[in-house]
Amino acid sequence: MANLLIEIGNTAVKAAWSDGSVLGKTFRYQGEKVMEFIASLTDKQIPLVMAVVSARVINQEEQQFLAGASQYLILLDPAHPDVLSPYGIPDYLSYDRASSLVAARYLFKGKSCTVFDLGTTLTVDYLDSSGRYLGGNISLGCRTRFKALNRYSKSLPLIDMPSDNKFPGDSRASSIESGVISGIIFEIDGYIRTNPENIVIFTGGDAIYFAKRMKNSIFVVCNLGLMGLAIITDDYVKKNIQ
């Protein structure tokens, strides 16, 4: 029987069915009716295990619904930190971020890695060749930077992600575009230069956008967090169900 993986992020929800550690069809939802979205996935098929990783705490009512929609329920949120304890990842990391690191270890076993998650935030995490977590950084993501410029300046308009980056900018709009996009590219280049031997992994909503603009060799794994959740779920099944 298949498992259902749910990743509740800051701006969107991603979901996928999995068989063991292999992902199947994926889904994306952006809205406020998260439980209704999950119900639409479980109406025709009850998963063996539903694994939910969330940036926020799942309340009691939501937990009851999720438990009733699956045979077994795994929650990775601030109220359930114990699930990740066997994986040696610090508990201060967000659970979606930790899940991505579990997948990076699995996919690139024996390799040191630099993992970039390009979404609402830009996170950078380092793993050594044994899979040990070395630390990481957090800064503003691309769209968050555009919003911050608009919010905290009286004269700058809100700019959307440009299809092309003109460097340097030759208008107010293109100067904002170039400042944000080029700034992130320079930032990523700087991180890569600190550990040039590392495998570089991009994930998150803006991963493909920036990978196309990099000169370095990049592995883009858009569903890295879901892959990590599949591995965690498969480990749970092997230990507790089979």
C-alpha positions, -999 to 999 in steps of 0.1 A, spaced: 0 0 0 13 35 -9 23 62 15 12 98 13 38 126 19 27 162 27 50 192 30 34 223 44 57 252 37 55 290 42 36 297 10 25 264 -6 17 227 2 34 199 -18 23 163 -17 33 130 -33 25 94 -31 55 71 -25 63 34 -26 93 28 -3 117 56 -9 105 62 -45 83 92 -52 52 89 -74 29 116 -87 33 150 -70 8 177 -63 10 213 -54 -16 235 -36 -15 272 -27 -44 283 -5 -58 283 30 -79 251 29 -50 227 35 -70 199 51 -95 200 23 -67 196 -2 -53 166 18 -88 151 19 -91 153 -19 -60 130 -20 -72 105 5 -109 103 -6 -102 75 -31 -72 58 -15 -63 56 22 -25 56 26 -7 31 48 14 60 63 7 96 60 38 117 68 34 154 73 63 178 76 51 213 85 67 247 92 39 253 117 24 232 145 -4 210 134 -33 216 159 -53 189 176 -83 191 153 -60 187 123 -42 158 139 -74 140 145 -84 145 108 -50 133 95 -50 102 118 -85 93 106 -74 96 69 -45 72 72 -36 39 89 -5 54 105 5 90 109 39 106 112 41 143 121 73 164 118 65 198 132 77 218 162 55 197 186 70 164 174 108 167 172 114 131 182 109 117 147 142 133 135 163 124 165 178 92 148 191 112 119 216 134 139 202 167 126 201 197 150 166 204 164 168 241 156 165 234 119 130 237 104 116 203 96 113 207 59 149 218 58 159 188 79 140 165 56 159 179 26 192 171 43 181 135 49 175 132 11 208 148 3 227 123 24 209 95 7 213 107 -29 250 117 -25 262 92 0 300 96 6 300 131 -9 303 165 9 274 187 -1 262 223 -1 224 224 -2 207 256 -13 169 259 -7 156 288 -28 121 297 -17 106 322 7 139 321 24 173 313 10 189 286 32 224 272 28 234 240 45 267 220 46 272 182 49 305 165 51 313 133 32 301 112 62 268 130 62 275 150 93 258 183 94 283 212 96 259 242 99 242 266 76 228 301 70 195 317 64 187 349 44 159 364 25 145 346 -6 142 362 -39 105 373 -38 109 382 -1 137 407 -12 115 423 -38 87 427 -12 111 441 14 124 468 -10 88 478 -18 77 477 18 105 496 34 112 522 7 87 549 -1 97 552 -37 104 517 -50 77 497 -67 70 460 -62 88 440 -89 81 404 -99 106 378 -109 120 390 -143 123 366 -172 157 380 -180 182 398 -158 198 429 -173 231 437 -157 236 464 -148 201 479 -146 194 509 -168 160 519 -153 145 519 -118 127 486 -125 157 469 -141 180 482 -113 158 465 -87 156 433 -108 194 433 -113 201 442 -77 181 413 -63 188 386 -89 225 394 -94 229 398 -56 216 363 -50 238 349 -78 269 366 -63 258 353 -29 255 317 -42 289 320 -60 305 331 -27 291 301 -8 302 277 -35 338 291 -35 341 284 2 338 247 -5 346 242 -42 349 204 -39 313 200 -26 284 187 -46 260 216 -51 223 209 -48 195 234 -55 159 228 -43 129 250 -36 105 270 -58 132 291 -75 158 264 -79 154 260 -117 153 298 -122 187 303 -106 203 270 -118 199 283 -154 219 314 -144 248 297 -127 281 288 -144 288 260 -119 277 224 -121 244 222 -102 221 193 -92 185 205 -92 162 183 -70 130 203 -68 113 177 -45 142 171 -22 121 176 10 95 151 -2 123 127 -10 136 130 25 102 125 38 98 93 17 131 80 32 119 88 68 86 71 61 102 40 46 125 37 77 94 40 99 76 12 80 106 -11 81 110 -5 119 74 -4 131 51 -21 105 68 -49 86 
